[in-house]
Amino acid sequence: MIVKKQHYIPINTDQYIQEMKNKKTIQIKKMIKKYGIETTSLSIP
C-alpha cells in the first residue's frame, strides 16, 4: 500500500482540518462498504 505524504502549511487551518476529516470519513465509509465492517465508534483526530 503506497501512501503519499504531502507536506505543506495550509492557509486556512480550520478548513484544512475539516477537509482532512471529510477525507478520512469518506475513506472509512469506502472501507466499510468494501469489507462490510460495522463499527460502533470511529475516532477521527
N, C-alpha and C positions, 0 to 999 in steps of 0.2 A: 504494500500500500504506500503510494507516494504522497507525501504531504508537502504542499508548497507553503513556505512561510513568507509573509510579506512584512517588511519592517519599514513602517512609516508612521509619522505622528499625524493623526487626523486633525483637521482644523476644528471641527465640531465634535468634541469628545462624546457628548451625550448621544448625538446622532450615531456616531461610530459604535458605541456600546449597544445601542438599540439594534443596529443592523447586525452586529455580531450575534445578539440574542436571537434575532429573527432567523439568521442563517443556521444557527445551532438547532433551533426549533424545527426548521424545515428538514435538516439532516436527520434529526431524531424521528420525525414523522415518516421520512422515507425508510429509515431502518425498521421502524415498527411495521410499516406496510410490507416491506420486503421479507422480514423474518417472522412477522406475526407476533412480535414481542408485546406483551401487555405489562406496562409498569404503572405502579400507583403514584410514584413521585419521581420527577426528573429535576435534578438540581442544575440550574444554569447560573454560573457565576456572573 
